[in-house]
Amino acid sequence: MLNILLDNGHGEETPGKCSPEWPDGSRLREYEFARDIVRRIFDRLHARGVVAEIIVPERRDVPLYVRANRVNGICDVAGKSNCLLVSVHANAGGGTGWEAHTYRGDSMADRYSALFYGKAEAAFGEEWRIRKGSADPADPDWDSNFAILRDTKCPAVLTENFFMDNWSDCRFLLSEEGRERIAAMHVEAILACIDYHQTHADR
């Protein structure tokens, strides 16, 4: 059984983690977006009988070492190979599209992230750029030294869901349709990871 651990990025007091204020007065705050998406993912997984846990139920910005400790405590009980951490974020920096990150080097996280990329291509690829860190279809994600990836014991995939400082992307992130599609894509990817785990983890 693969235990799904859901991490929602940042907190309501985290400085700078928001979009510009757009001419219509709207603004996206990353902590709210991440918590909304994670709750939607959790509810859909729970309805399917999938074992899932929200690592940060708080609205405040729980430090990364606390997040990692919470994940690792679950790994110590369930076994690190029986857990998958999914950390949900919105991107910034002037780009557009969807991407995912894993920790440096080759690991089971890369197998899982490839499944995420496949589901993202299917969900968004005709409309949006799917940003890849590698041309290798078996390892398309970005290798990153993020603490939530580095300091957790289990495979971990961090998703960057479109750019909150790009008006077109941000409008999608603010919309009900966009949030439903993003949550649904994550659920499909997680279900694919569960299937992969069942058939490959012990090999």
N, C-alpha and C positions, 0 to 999 in steps of 0.2 A: 504494500500500500504506500502511495506517495502522499505525504502530508504537504499541503500547500500553505505557505507562509506569505502573507500579503503585507507589504510595507508601503505606506503612503508618504510621499516625500514632504519634508519640511513641516513647518507649523505656522500658526496664525501670526506669530510675532517675528518670523524669520525675515530679516531685512532684504529688500530687493527682489524677492521672488514673486513678482507680479508683472502683468503686461503694462504697457502704457495705458493711460486713459484715452480711449478712442473718441472721435468727434461726437458719437452718439451717447457718450457718458459711460459706456460699459468699460469694465476692467476685469481681467481674470487674475485671481489669486491662486497661486499654485497649490497651496495647502488645501484649499477648498476643493479644487479640481481633483487632486489626488485622492482625497478622502471620499469624494462622491464616486469616482470610478472604482475604487477598492470596495466600497460598500455594494455597488452593483455587481461586481465580480463575485464577492462573497455570497450574496443572496442567490445568484444563479448557480453557483457551485453547490451551496447548501441544498437547494431544491433538487439537485441531481444526486445527493447523498455523498458528495465529495468532502473529505476531511480538510477543512481550511481554517485558518486563524488569522485575524488581523493583529499584526504585531504592535501597532501604535493606535489604540482607540482614542487617545487624547487628541485634543485640538492643538495643544502647545507643541513646540519643536523639541521632541525628545532627542537627546544627544545621540550621535551615531554609535558611541560605545555601548550605550544602554540598548539601542536597537539590536546591535550585534549580540550582546549578552542574552537578550530575550530569544533570539533565533538559536543561539548555541545551546541554551538550556533545553529547548525542544529537541534539538539534534542529539543531545546527550541521552535523551529518553527514547526517541524514536529511531535513532541511527541516522547519521548524516546523509547516507546514500538513500534514505527513505524520505528525505525532505527536499523541497524546492522553494526557494525564496524568489518572489517576484516583487520588485520595487518599482512603483509607478510614479512617473514625473511628467512635467511639460518642459519642453526645451526653450532655449533662448539663444540669441547671438546672431540673428539676421538671416537664418536659413529658412528652409521649409521642409516638411515631411516628417517621416517616422524613422526611428532607429532604435537599436538595442545595444547594450553593453554587457560584457562579462569580464571577469578578472583575467589578467595576463596569463598566457600559456594555454595549453590544451587540456580540457577537462570535460566532464559530463555536462557542465554548464554550456559548453559550445554546442553539444548535441541538442540540448533543449532550446537554445537560442535560435538554432537553424529552423526548428519547428515554429517558433514565434515569427521568424521572417517569412516562412511559407504562408502562414495565416494572415500576416500583414499584407503580403503581396496580393492575396486573394481578396482581402477586405478593402484595400485602399489603392492598390497598384495602378488602377486605370485612371485615378484622379490625382494622386499625390506621389511625390517622390519617396521611394523607399531607400533610405540612406545606408550604405554598406561600408564597413571598414575594411572589407576584403573582397576580392573577386572570387574567392573560393566558396562555392555554394554550400559546402559542408561546414563552413565557419565564416558566415557573412558579417558577424557582429563586430563591434569596436572593442578592442582590448583596453581596459581602463583600470586605473589604480584607485577607484572609489572605495572608501572605507567599508561601505555596506557590502561590497563584493569581496574585498580583501580580507576582512576580519570575521567573516561568517564561515562556518565549517561546511555547510552544505552547498550544492550547486545554487548559483544565484544569477538571475537575469534582471537587469535594470532597463526598463523601457522609457524612452523619451518620446512622448506622444505629441508631435507637431510643435510649432514654435509660437509661443505666446506673444512674441514681439513682432510677429508677421500678421497683418490684419486678416488676410484670408484664412490662415491657420487658426488664428485666435477666434474668429467668428465660428469656426467649426467646433473648437473646444468649448465655447460658451453655449452652443446649441444643444437641445435635447437629442436631436438626431445624431450629432457628433458623439456625444457621450454614450449613447446607447450602442453605437457602432464600435467605439473604442472598447467598451466593456465586453461586448460580444466577441470581438476579436481576441481579447485576452482569454476569455473562457474557452474558446475553441483551441487556442494554443495550449492552454493548461491541460485540457482533456487529451490533446495529442501527446503531451509530455507524460501524462499518466499511462497512456497506452504504451509509449516507448519504454517507460520504466518497467512495466509489467513483462515486457518481452526481452529487454536487453540488460537490465541492471545486474542480474546475477551471472552474466556471461563474462 
